[in-house]
Amino acid sequence: MKTPAPGRACGIVLVLLSLATLQTLRAQKNDIDIYSLTVDSRVSSRFAHTVVTSRAVNKASTLQEVTFQMELPKKAFITNFSMIIDGVTYPGNIKEKAAAQEQYSAAVAKGESAGLVKATGRKTEQFQVSVSVAPAAKVTFELVYEELLVRHLGAYELLLKVQPQQLVKHLQMDIYIFEPQGISFLETESTFMTNELAEALTTSQNKTKAHVRFKPMLSQQQKSPEQQQDTVLDGNFIVRYDVDRTVSGGSIQIENGYFVHYFAPEHLATIPKNVIFVIDKSGSMSGRKVQQTREALIKILGDLGPRDQFNLISFSGEATPWKPQLVAASAENVNEAKSYTTGIQAQGGTNINDAILMAVQLLERANREELLPTGSVTLIILLTDGDPTAGETNPSKIQKNVQEAIDGQHSLFCLGFGFDVSYAFLEKLALDNGGLARRIYEDSDSALQLQDFYQEVANPLMTSVAFEYPSNTVEAVTQDAFRLFFKGSELVVAGKLRDQSPDVFSAKVRGQLHMENITFVTESRVAEQEEAFWSPRYIFHSFMERLWAYLTIQQLLEQTVSTLDAEKQALEAQALNLSLSYSFVTPLTSMVITKPEGQEQSQVAEKPVENENRHRNVHSGHTLFRYHSVGGKESRVSGGSSADPVFSKRRGWRGQETTTASPHPARIQPPSVILPLPGQSVDRLCVDLKRSQGPTNLLSDPGQGIEVTGHRETEKAHFSWIEVTFKKPQLQVRASPEHVVVTRSRRSSAYKWKKALYSVMPGLKMTMDKAGLLLLSSPDRVTIGLLSWDGPGAGLRLLLRDTDRFSSHVSGTLGQFYQDVLWEPLAAAGDSKRTLKVQGHDHSATRELKLDYQEGPPGTEISCWSVEL
């Protein structure tokens, strides 16, 4: 085929599960037409098999280069890729990495085969391949990848991003979930959904199955009547769920001669912990890093349990303990530790060796002096942003020193802040000592990332967990012994059943609780389990064998981090054989992609490792399924869309058509809150909070299960934060001028203002639009709005709707106005003052001009009865 004409290169880009913001170019209109884009994701017993298929046609009169680009989870393995061009299939072949590189060394030397897969976002890596397509020719790309969904703080999460950058005639996503244990809850979240698009989203669910489909028509994809060729699809789509757990010994599932054992017992008491936080305060931590570390640590200290013990060690060139020994997590000690934390300043070098050894010494001394509670667990949590520069600086010697000192008695968790730290060094340090490593990304939510990690390890439930199966029944079992089991997580063991396995498969799980040993026993009938996985619509067959292979490879690769050379080679050999047998692109294999004759004949796709991403500046954001064309002319891509047009220039807070108000005098200010008063002689009340200091209970309604608190800064005349708490579902929304933080089941997510959000969970819908209005609503509840107001008196604003739904038990500074309210008659017509009686108390109300902020900037002048509180 001919090479592309200069200046006429176009590309089609698909991005799956991306957490990076990519700068892109737009396609020249109608050159490359994406006429079909489908995603079929089948989650069978937590194992996700995702197929992405895109079809395009070259409508230009010249040859065009088409680029297929996608991002997938770092934990996922690509299993297949193919291109079909005018009926001819060009497959990808998976080979041992060394063989592939040798075979295509010439291409590598020219730089043509490198970089097909590279790390890009917090949780993703990017896959890309290009091919030239003749005029009028059609091309189909298909990519398949698989991953085991990991339970994180009580939920599994499947993420997709929708960003086609053009209208697509056939655009469809289908997510099928089959969980034999039963689905306990399922929710969806999106950062592009509008009310119109929501009509294209359907969710069906029974006890064990769920099907989520998103299939928008062309008219629903249009950004607006004025921009009919631009698509509104631009953002994330997330499905989050958990399963029922009725058997404490876990769930054993069997399919086609393989089994998987999921273990996550409920209702166990938390084991007390002894935790030492080892905090880097070297010069490189200065500025926002140390500020966010202080913020996170203060929150984490407040979450310590009453039976916990703790201490702090800050280090730069030298290590300094806060206290000479561990102390109880009493209110007094925690407050003192918070005061100490606020004074941490960044300066000096990085002496990681001495800091960790000091933590070990504190724990060992406490153990010798019998100061550690019986049955408690000991944790060391290290946070650093750089390589060692003071004291012992040889990474291998530090790893050896730490491993010898800990001697299997404590668990070490290592958090690497940013990309100036060797992640491989921290990972080995953690894995050698019964913990894990985690990278903390430099961003506005770094403090939340730190808090989120702590929540993962905050509640240990069992120690020394061991799975036991009859030796004559199973073989090739994955890891079956675990040092710790934490609340909200899950332990997973898989293996093969022997040919003569019994009709009933039994297992024991032994472990230690706080003050006693425990043994769980569970059984599973093989025939019944096999029958459960016969439904072809919701599963792909032989998935459990692939789950076993996937889990085995992941664990073998993890073991190579903390083993010597001879054993490492043996482990890598096992992982390589499995990777080739099951066609997984792993760090040990490569995918060789063939192309049509006359083009660059091959490219090699390799899986990167975390440490190769060391010096990248990775941005945050939840971008999850992206597909667009790349044209020869550069232009900026706009992002975001209206999540819920309840608040816009077209439709007001009350759902009525509105127009922008004329400019108002600068002296007219909005009140603190505007309260709608349905059924009263006065339909709304303006309330100015003048005297409130510190956190204030604004609304509390046990009948509605809602509580609203706020902190108003009197000098700045606006709220510094507003917090809304729901009892069912258990959810907390905390709004500050910077962002909105949503916490559910100890999981916290930060959302920036004016970024579209559309989340539907059992009993609650949460939306945010580009104007900065966050709505929390359900059919039988008061609707609560939180607004980032940019007009006069800028700051956070509270809005209420459907207030007739308040129960008779509502209370609080604002809630009192929904109880017994009596307006005294006006003394004379046109009088601007009157008395308002609320629960026996008199309030003086004045008729004043105020600025109504509810319809968005610049606001509307209104005449309103106002009271000061």
Backbone hydrogen bonds, N-H to C=O, Kabsch-Sander energy under -0.5 kcal/mol:
donor,donor_aa,acceptor,acceptor_aa,energy
5,A,63,L,-0.6
8,R,5,A,-1.8
10,C,65,E,-0.6
11,G,630,V,-1.1
13,V,628,H,-4.6
14,L,69,Q,-2.0
15,V,626,R,-5.5
16,L,71,E,-0.6
17,L,624,L,-3.0
18,S,623,T,-0.9
22,L,20,A,-0.6
26,R,633,K,-0.5
31,D,28,Q,-2.2
32,I,28,Q,-0.5
33,D,31,D,-0.6
33,D,57,V,-2.4
34,I,32,I,-0.7
35,Y,33,D,-1.0
35,Y,55,R,-1.1
36,S,55,R,-1.5
37,L,170,H,-2.8
38,T,53,T,-2.8
39,V,172,Q,-2.0
40,D,51,V,-2.5
41,S,39,V,-0.5
41,S,174,D,-2.8
42,R,40,D,-0.5
42,R,49,H,-2.4
43,V,41,S,-0.6
43,V,176,Y,-3.6
44,S,42,R,-0.8
44,S,47,F,-2.6
45,S,43,V,-0.7
45,S,178,F,-2.9
47,F,44,S,-1.9
48,A,46,R,-0.7
48,A,147,E,-3.1
49,H,42,R,-2.0
50,T,48,A,-0.5
50,T,145,Y,-2.6
51,V,40,D,-2.5
52,V,143,L,-2.7
53,T,38,T,-2.5
53,T,51,V,-0.5
54,S,141,F,-2.2
55,R,36,S,-2.7
56,A,139,V,-2.3
57,V,33,D,-1.8
58,N,137,A,-2.3
59,K,31,D,-3.0
59,K,57,V,-0.9
60,A,31,D,-0.8
64,Q,133,V,-2.5
66,V,64,Q,-0.6
66,V,131,V,-3.6
68,F,66,V,-0.5
68,F,129,V,-3.4
69,Q,67,T,-0.6
70,M,127,F,-3.6
72,L,125,E,-2.5
74,K,123,K,-2.8
76,A,73,P,-1.5
77,F,146,E,-2.5
78,I,585,V,-0.5
79,T,144,V,-2.7
80,N,144,V,-1.5
82,S,142,E,-2.1
83,M,90,Y,-1.9
84,I,140,T,-2.6
85,I,83,M,-0.5
85,I,88,V,-2.6
86,D,84,I,-0.6
86,D,138,K,-1.7
88,V,85,I,-1.7
90,Y,83,M,-3.5
92,G,81,F,-2.0
93,N,592,V,-2.9
95,K,93,N,-0.5
95,K,590,S,-3.0
97,K,588,L,-2.1
100,A,96,E,-2.6
101,Q,97,K,-2.5
102,E,98,A,-2.2
103,Q,99,A,-2.6
104,Y,100,A,-1.7
105,S,102,E,-1.2
108,V,104,Y,-2.1
109,A,105,S,-2.7
110,K,106,A,-1.4
111,G,108,V,-1.6
112,E,107,A,-2.7
113,S,107,A,-0.7
116,L,113,S,-0.5
116,L,604,V,-0.7
118,K,126,Q,-1.8
120,T,124,T,-1.7
121,G,124,T,-0.6
125,E,72,L,-2.1
126,Q,118,K,-4.4
127,F,70,M,-4.6
128,Q,116,L,-1.7
129,V,68,F,-2.7
131,V,66,V,-2.6
133,V,64,Q,-3.6
136,A,58,N,-2.6
137,A,134,A,-2.0
139,V,56,A,-2.5
140,T,84,I,-2.2
141,F,54,S,-2.5
142,E,82,S,-2.3
143,L,52,V,-2.2
144,V,80,N,-2.8
145,Y,50,T,-2.0
146,E,77,F,-2.2
147,E,48,A,-1.9
149,L,46,R,-3.0
149,L,147,E,-0.6
152,H,155,A,-2.9
153,L,151,R,-0.5
154,G,488,G,-2.5
155,A,152,H,-0.6
156,Y,241,Y,-3.5
158,L,239,V,-2.9
160,L,237,F,-3.5
161,K,624,L,-4.7
162,V,235,G,-3.2
163,Q,161,K,-0.6
163,Q,625,F,-1.0
165,Q,233,L,-0.6
167,L,229,Q,-0.5
170,H,35,Y,-1.3
171,L,169,K,-0.6
172,Q,37,L,-2.2
173,M,214,F,-2.2
174,D,39,V,-2.8
175,I,212,V,-2.6
176,Y,41,S,-2.7
176,Y,174,D,-0.5
177,I,210,A,-2.8
178,F,43,V,-2.9
179,E,208,T,-2.8
182,G,179,E,-2.1
183,I,207,K,-3.0
184,S,182,G,-0.6
184,S,242,D,-1.6
185,F,242,D,-1.0
187,E,240,R,-2.7
188,T,760,V,-2.1
189,E,238,I,-2.2
190,S,758,Y,-2.3
191,T,236,N,-1.7
198,A,194,T,-2.4
199,E,195,N,-0.6
199,E,196,E,-1.0
200,A,197,L,-2.2
201,L,198,A,-1.2
202,T,200,A,-0.6
202,T,213,R,-2.6
204,S,211,H,-2.3
206,N,209,K,-2.7
210,A,177,I,-2.2
211,H,204,S,-2.7
212,V,175,I,-2.6
213,R,202,T,-2.7
213,R,211,H,-0.5
214,F,173,M,-2.4
215,K,200,A,-2.0
221,Q,217,M,-1.4
222,Q,218,L,-0.9
223,K,227,Q,-0.9
223,K,230,D,-2.7
224,S,227,Q,-0.7
227,Q,224,S,-0.6
230,D,227,Q,-1.0
232,V,221,Q,-3.1
234,D,232,V,-0.7
235,G,162,V,-2.5
237,F,160,L,-3.7
238,I,189,E,-3.1
239,V,158,L,-3.0
240,R,187,E,-2.8
241,Y,156,Y,-2.1
242,D,185,F,-1.5
244,D,182,G,-2.6
248,S,246,T,-0.6
250,G,247,V,-1.8
251,S,262,Y,-2.6
253,Q,251,S,-0.5
253,Q,260,V,-2.7
255,E,258,Y,-2.5
258,Y,255,E,-1.3
259,F,495,G,-2.5
260,V,253,Q,-2.3
261,H,493,V,-3.7
262,Y,251,S,-2.8
262,Y,260,V,-0.6
263,F,491,L,-2.6
271,I,460,P,-3.4
274,N,377,V,-3.0
275,V,273,K,-0.6
275,V,309,Q,-2.4
276,I,379,L,-2.1
277,F,275,V,-0.5
277,F,311,N,-2.2
278,V,276,I,-0.6
278,V,381,I,-3.1
279,I,277,F,-0.7
279,I,313,I,-3.1
280,D,383,L,-2.0
281,K,315,F,-3.4
283,G,348,G,-2.6
285,M,282,S,-2.1
286,S,283,G,-1.6
289,K,286,S,-0.8
290,V,285,M,-1.9
291,Q,287,G,-1.7
292,Q,288,R,-2.9
293,T,289,K,-2.4
294,R,290,V,-2.4
295,E,291,Q,-2.2
296,A,292,Q,-2.7
297,L,293,T,-2.7
298,I,294,R,-2.3
299,K,295,E,-1.6
300,I,296,A,-2.8
301,L,297,L,-2.8
302,G,298,I,-1.5
303,D,299,K,-0.8
303,D,300,I,-1.1
304,L,301,L,-1.2
308,D,305,G,-1.7
309,Q,273,K,-2.4
310,F,327,V,-2.5
311,N,275,V,-1.3
313,I,277,F,-2.9
314,S,320,T,-2.3
315,F,279,I,-2.4
316,S,318,E,-2.2
320,T,314,S,-2.9
322,W,312,L,-3.2
327,V,310,F,-2.4
329,A,308,D,-2.3
330,S,328,A,-1.8
334,V,330,S,-2.8
335,N,331,A,-2.3
336,E,332,E,-2.0
337,A,333,N,-2.4
338,K,334,V,-2.3
339,S,335,N,-2.0
340,Y,336,E,-2.1
341,T,337,A,-2.5
342,T,338,K,-2.0
343,G,339,S,-0.7
343,G,340,Y,-0.9
344,I,341,T,-1.8
347,Q,281,K,-3.1
347,Q,345,Q,-0.5
351,N,316,S,-2.4
352,I,350,T,-0.8
353,N,392,E,-0.5
355,A,351,N,-1.4
356,I,352,I,-2.3
357,L,353,N,-2.2
358,M,354,D,-2.1
359,A,355,A,-1.7
360,V,356,I,-2.3
361,Q,357,L,-2.4
362,L,358,M,-2.2
363,L,359,A,-1.9
364,E,360,V,-2.8
365,R,361,Q,-2.6
366,A,362,L,-2.0
367,N,363,L,-2.1
368,R,364,E,-2.5
369,E,365,R,-2.3
370,E,367,N,-1.4
371,L,366,A,-3.4
372,L,366,A,-0.6
376,S,373,P,-2.0
377,V,272,P,-2.1
379,L,274,N,-2.7
380,I,411,S,-2.7
381,I,276,I,-2.5
382,L,380,I,-0.6
382,L,413,F,-3.2
383,L,278,V,-2.6
384,T,415,L,-2.3
387,D,420,D,-0.7
389,T,350,T,-2.3
390,A,350,T,-1.9
393,T,391,G,-0.5
398,I,394,N,-2.4
399,Q,395,P,-2.5
400,K,396,S,-2.1
401,N,397,K,-3.0
402,V,398,I,-2.7
403,Q,399,Q,-2.2
404,E,400,K,-2.3
405,A,401,N,-2.1
406,I,402,V,-2.8
407,D,403,Q,-2.4
409,Q,406,I,-2.3
411,S,378,T,-1.9
412,L,433,N,-1.7
413,F,380,I,-3.0
413,F,411,S,-0.5
414,C,436,L,-1.7
415,L,382,L,-3.0
416,G,414,C,-0.5
416,G,438,R,-2.4
417,F,384,T,-3.0
417,F,415,L,-0.6
418,G,416,G,-0.8
418,G,440,I,-3.0
423,Y,421,V,-0.9
426,L,422,S,-1.8
427,E,423,Y,-3.0
428,K,424,A,-2.2
429,L,425,F,-2.0
430,A,426,L,-2.3
431,L,427,E,-2.9
432,D,428,K,-2.4
433,N,430,A,-1.3
434,G,431,L,-1.0
435,G,430,A,-2.6
438,R,414,C,-2.2
440,I,416,G,-3.4
441,Y,439,R,-0.6
443,D,441,Y,-0.8
446,S,443,D,-1.7
449,Q,445,D,-2.1
450,L,446,S,-2.1
451,Q,447,A,-2.3
452,D,448,L,-2.9
453,F,449,Q,-2.2
454,Y,450,L,-2.2
455,Q,451,Q,-2.2
456,E,452,D,-1.2
456,E,453,F,-0.8
457,V,453,F,-1.0
457,V,454,Y,-0.8
458,A,454,Y,-0.9
461,L,485,F,-3.0
462,M,485,F,-1.6
463,T,512,Q,-1.9
464,S,483,R,-2.1
465,V,482,F,-2.3
466,A,510,R,-2.8
467,F,480,D,-2.9
468,E,508,K,-3.1
473,T,470,P,-2.1
474,V,470,P,-1.2
475,E,496,K,-1.8
478,T,494,A,-2.9
482,F,465,V,-2.9
485,F,462,M,-2.3
487,K,459,N,-2.7
489,S,486,F,-1.7
491,L,263,F,-2.7
493,V,261,H,-2.0
495,G,259,F,-2.0
496,K,475,E,-2.7
497,L,257,G,-2.6
498,R,473,T,-3.1
501,S,498,R,-1.4
505,F,503,D,-0.5
505,F,524,S,-3.3
506,S,504,V,-0.6
507,A,522,T,-2.2
508,K,468,E,-2.3
509,V,520,F,-2.6
510,R,466,A,-2.8
511,G,518,I,-2.2
512,Q,463,T,-2.5
513,L,516,E,-3.4
518,I,511,G,-2.8
520,F,509,V,-3.0
522,T,507,A,-2.3
524,S,505,F,-2.3
526,V,503,D,-2.6
526,V,524,S,-0.6
529,Q,525,R,-2.3
530,E,526,V,-2.6
531,E,527,A,-2.1
532,A,528,E,-1.4
533,F,529,Q,-0.7
533,F,530,E,-1.0
534,W,531,E,-1.5
539,I,535,S,-0.9
543,F,540,F,-0.8
546,R,542,S,-1.3
547,L,543,F,-2.5
548,W,544,M,-2.5
549,A,545,E,-2.2
550,Y,546,R,-2.9
551,L,547,L,-2.9
552,T,548,W,-2.5
553,I,549,A,-2.5
554,Q,550,Y,-2.4
555,Q,551,L,-2.2
556,L,552,T,-2.5
557,L,553,I,-2.7
558,E,554,Q,-1.8
559,Q,555,Q,-2.2
560,T,556,L,-1.5
561,V,557,L,-0.5
561,V,558,E,-1.0
562,S,558,E,-0.5
562,S,559,Q,-1.0
563,T,560,T,-0.9
568,K,564,L,-3.0
569,Q,565,D,-2.4
570,A,566,A,-1.5
571,L,567,E,-2.3
572,E,568,K,-2.6
573,A,569,Q,-2.1
574,Q,570,A,-1.9
575,A,571,L,-2.4
576,L,572,E,-2.7
577,N,573,A,-2.3
578,L,574,Q,-2.0
579,S,575,A,-2.4
580,L,576,L,-2.4
581,S,577,N,-2.4
582,Y,578,L,-2.3
583,S,580,L,-0.6
584,F,579,S,-2.7
585,V,78,I,-2.3
586,T,584,F,-0.9
589,T,586,T,-1.7
590,S,95,K,-2.8
591,M,605,A,-2.8
592,V,93,N,-3.8
592,V,590,S,-0.6
593,I,591,M,-0.6
593,I,603,Q,-3.3
594,T,91,P,-1.4
594,T,592,V,-0.6
595,K,601,Q,-1.1
599,Q,596,P,-1.7
603,Q,593,I,-1.3
604,V,113,S,-0.5
605,A,591,M,-3.1
605,A,603,Q,-0.5
606,E,604,V,-0.5
607,K,586,T,-0.7
607,K,589,T,-0.7
612,E,609,V,-1.4
613,N,610,E,-1.7
614,R,611,N,-1.3
616,R,613,N,-1.4
618,V,616,R,-1.1
623,T,18,S,-0.6
623,T,621,G,-1.1
624,L,622,H,-0.6
625,F,160,L,-0.6
626,R,15,V,-4.7
627,Y,163,Q,-2.4
628,H,13,V,-2.2
630,V,11,G,-2.2
631,G,26,R,-0.8
631,G,629,S,-0.6
638,S,636,R,-0.6
646,V,644,D,-0.8
647,F,644,D,-1.2
648,S,646,V,-0.6
648,S,651,R,-2.2
652,G,656,Q,-3.1
655,G,652,G,-2.1
668,I,665,P,-1.5
669,Q,667,R,-0.5
672,S,687,V,-0.7
673,V,687,V,-2.0
674,I,798,L,-0.6
675,L,673,V,-0.5
675,L,685,L,-3.3
677,L,683,D,-3.0
680,Q,677,L,-1.6
683,D,681,S,-0.5
685,L,675,L,-2.4
686,C,865,W,-2.7
687,V,673,V,-3.0
687,V,685,L,-0.5
688,D,867,V,-2.7
689,L,687,V,-0.6
690,K,688,D,-1.0
696,T,710,G,-3.0
698,L,696,T,-1.1
698,L,708,V,-1.7
699,L,708,V,-2.2
700,S,811,S,-1.9
701,D,706,I,-2.9
704,Q,701,D,-0.7
705,G,701,D,-1.6
706,I,701,D,-1.7
707,E,725,T,-1.9
708,V,699,L,-3.2
709,T,723,E,-2.6
710,G,696,T,-2.0
711,H,721,W,-2.5
712,R,694,G,-0.6
712,R,710,G,-0.5
713,E,711,H,-0.5
713,E,718,H,-2.5
714,T,712,R,-0.8
717,A,713,E,-1.5
718,H,713,E,-1.1
719,F,796,L,-0.7
720,S,711,H,-3.4
721,W,711,H,-1.2
722,I,735,A,-2.1
723,E,709,T,-3.2
724,V,733,V,-3.0
725,T,707,E,-3.0
726,F,731,L,-3.0
727,K,705,G,-2.1
731,L,726,F,-1.6
731,L,729,P,-0.8
732,Q,743,T,-2.3
733,V,724,V,-3.0
734,R,732,Q,-0.5
734,R,741,V,-2.8
735,A,722,I,-3.2
735,A,733,V,-0.6
736,S,739,H,-2.4
740,V,751,Y,-2.9
741,V,734,R,-2.8
742,V,740,V,-0.5
742,V,749,S,-2.8
743,T,732,Q,-3.0
743,T,741,V,-0.5
744,R,747,R,-2.6
747,R,744,R,-2.4
749,S,742,V,-2.3
751,Y,740,V,-2.9
753,W,738,E,-0.6
755,K,752,K,-1.2
757,L,768,M,-2.1
758,Y,190,S,-3.4
759,S,766,M,-3.2
760,V,188,T,-2.8
761,M,759,S,-0.5
761,M,764,L,-2.6
764,L,761,M,-2.3
765,K,777,S,-3.0
766,M,759,S,-2.9
767,T,775,L,-2.1
768,M,757,L,-2.4
769,D,773,L,-1.4
772,G,769,D,-1.7
774,L,772,G,-0.6
774,L,786,L,-3.1
775,L,767,T,-3.1
775,L,773,L,-0.5
776,L,784,I,-2.4
777,S,765,K,-2.6
777,S,775,L,-0.5
781,R,778,S,-1.5
783,T,801,R,-2.0
784,I,776,L,-2.2
785,G,799,L,-2.9
786,L,774,L,-2.5
787,L,797,R,-2.6
788,S,772,G,-2.2
789,W,787,L,-1.1
789,W,795,G,-2.4
794,A,791,G,-0.5
795,G,789,W,-1.8
796,L,719,F,-0.7
797,R,787,L,-2.1
798,L,672,S,-0.6
799,L,785,G,-2.7
801,R,783,T,-2.0
805,R,802,D,-1.8
806,F,803,T,-1.6
810,V,807,S,-1.3
811,S,700,S,-2.2
813,T,697,N,-2.7
814,L,698,L,-2.4
815,G,698,L,-1.8
816,Q,812,G,-2.1
817,F,814,L,-1.5
818,Y,815,G,-2.0
819,Q,816,Q,-1.6
821,V,819,Q,-0.9
822,L,837,K,-2.7
824,E,822,L,-0.6
824,E,835,T,-2.9
831,D,828,A,-2.2
834,R,845,A,-2.2
836,L,843,H,-3.2
837,K,822,L,-3.4
837,K,835,T,-0.5
838,V,836,L,-0.6
838,V,841,H,-3.1
839,Q,820,D,-2.1
841,H,838,V,-1.9
843,H,836,L,-2.6
845,A,834,R,-3.0
845,A,843,H,-0.5
846,T,866,S,-2.4
847,R,832,S,-3.0
848,E,846,T,-0.6
848,E,864,C,-2.4
850,K,848,E,-0.5
850,K,862,I,-3.0
851,L,669,Q,-1.5
852,D,850,K,-0.6
852,D,860,T,-3.5
853,Y,851,L,-0.7
856,G,853,Y,-1.7
859,G,856,G,-1.5
860,T,852,D,-1.5
862,I,850,K,-2.8
864,C,848,E,-3.0
864,C,862,I,-0.6
866,S,846,T,-2.6
867,V,686,C,-2.3
869,L,688,D,-2.7
